[in-house]
Amino acid sequence: MPRYCLFGDTVNTASRMESTGLPYRVHVNLSTVTILHSLKEGYRFEVRGKTELKGKGVEDTYWLVGKEGFTKPLPTPPDVLPGHHRGRQSMAHTGRVGQAEYGTHRQGRAGRVWHTQAG
């Protein structure tokens, strides 16, 4: 028997984001991107694309891919899609991700990378 139970939209959203995420990736939605951008700490995001979140519909989601000035090496995410076996190539590893500054709408073939401005 659990010691506590959590209910509500935040818990449901977190569960859906986790279930559609990938190993070694930080999967966030637009509200998280907006909050981290407002901190002006240099967080970088990569557009993942449209993600079906059960019970919530389709939302644009993003990968948190780094922060300016953070130099510690990070583990390389394996090429695994949710529900697939190792060896399948994910969109993030195709090398087709365009780059743009946060707030612009220049779209690459597979998405865009947003950089917040530090300082």
Phi, psi and omega in degrees: 000127180294152179282336178207160177234142178244135180226162172121173184298321181298317180294317179296317179297315179300319179297316180294319179295320180294318184288341178254006181277185178231156178302142177062020179238145175258111186263121183228161177256179185299325181296323177291318177302315181298315180295312181295324176297320182295338178287342180053046181254003177084025177291143180243140182230152174239131178292125175276320180123194179287131180232128177281118178250109184310127179084353181237343182095200182263131179228150169287130177232166190220159169256134169279116189248357177161185180211137178304136178086351178273115187247357180295133179295139179253152177295146177280126179295138176291155178279080183227131173265151178305132178079004180244167181268163178308145177104341176281139184272131178270160180304324184293342184253012182276349182076014182254026182266119178285168180234145178204161175282154179304135176093349176269170183236023176290119187254130171279180182294325181250354181153196179220158176250130179254136176242125173279159182268121177282149174102000000 
